[in-house]
Amino acid sequence: MILFPNCKINLGLDIIERRSDGYHNISSVMAPVAWTDILEIVPSASGKTTLTVTGNAIACEPEKNLVMKAVNLLSLEADIPPVDIFLRKVIPDGAGLGGGSADASFTLIGLNRMFSLGFSDDQLAEIAAGIGADCPFFIYNNVCEVSGIGTTITPLPCDPLAGLWIAIVKPAEGVSTREAYAGVTPHIPARLPAEIVMSAPPSRWESEGLKNDFEATVATSRPAIARAISTIRQMGALYTSMSGSGAAVYGLFDSADNLSARLEAAFPGHDIFVGKASPGSVD
């Protein structure tokens, strides 16, 4: 079985409060983007489950990868025969795009289908929440409001990105989630991201108050991120923001005309993606 785990972007990200358990309650809108890894799951050749990772280098040993955590958690709920998993990393690491979370969630989806385990999406999302905060989103993989620690998922009634194009640039230097959270002060915003994106066009989101709370401090300490935000905005983006805790920066555009060439000229050697902002089903 071959699957294509996709990344996500955050349309706004407010850090609401720090919880007693050390986590933070947030409010954001997440949207899937068709920049994908490649995940293959086949019956084991050795009688034990293995993971082989190729492509972009990631700072994680295979046995500690979230994919293996997904296998182990699902194995507590169902009898899963040993498998060999091959993961080709394309989505950049340390980007705030949720690539690792997507890989884990698609592993749950793939195993559920491969062995006809019968788990519903809601059941898989509950298992995914034990892997990481972003993981439940990728089970549903539609534009959703996310709240709580990121595991409370509410689908939006329509797609605010329909008809638009997206450009993503990942500066070379990554950003750790721990570092990003250290620079923010939790607060309750006047309007939550979902309200803004559903009530105004993207060209007005910034003036309506849509923002990523991580962006101010992370971009200040990372000139490459600040430059990406400024350059993409100058290219005519309707809305520009850092995704998640960074370091990836995206822009939303009416048209993709010459966009790839302009980005490659402005950001040589960077990871770049250009595609439809509303890709439909990406699994």
Stockholm file with secondary structure:
# STOCKHOLM 1.0

chainA/1-283         MILFPNCKINLGLDIIERRSDGYHNISSVMAPVAWTDILEIVPSASGKTTLTVTGNAIACEPEKNLVMKAVNLLSLEADIPPVDIFLRKVIPDGAGLGGGSADASFTLIGLNRMFSLGFSDDQLAEIAAGIGADCPFFIYNNVCEVSGIGTTITPLPCDPLAGLWIAIVKPAEGVSTREAYAGVTPHIPARLPAEIVMSAPPSRWESEGLKNDFEATVATSRPAIARAISTIRQMGALYTSMSGSGAAVYGLFDSADNLSARLEAAFPGHDIFVGKASPGSVD
#=GR chainA/1-283 SS CEECCEEEEEEEEEEEEECTTSCEEEEEEEEEEEEECEEEEEECSSSSCEEEEEESCCSSCGGGSHHHHHHHHHHTTSCCCCEEEEEEECSCSSSSSCHHHHHHHHHHHHHHHHTTCCCCHHHHHHHHHTTCTTHHHHHHCSSEEEEETTTEEEECSSCTTTTCEEEEEECSSCCCHHHHHHTCCCCCCSSCHHHHHHHSCHHHHTTTTCCBTTHHHHHHHCHHHHHHHHHHHHTTCSEEEECTTSSCEEEEESCCTTHHHHHHHHSTTSEEEEEESCCCCCC
#=GC SS_cons         CEECCEEEEEEEEEEEEECTTSCEEEEEEEEEEEEECEEEEEECSSSSCEEEEEESCCSSCGGGSHHHHHHHHHHTTSCCCCEEEEEEECSCSSSSSCHHHHHHHHHHHHHHHHTTCCCCHHHHHHHHHTTCTTHHHHHHCSSEEEEETTTEEEECSSCTTTTCEEEEEECSSCCCHHHHHHTCCCCCCSSCHHHHHHHSCHHHHTTTTCCBTTHHHHHHHCHHHHHHHHHHHHTTCSEEEECTTSSCEEEEESCCTTHHHHHHHHSTTSEEEEEESCCCCCC
//
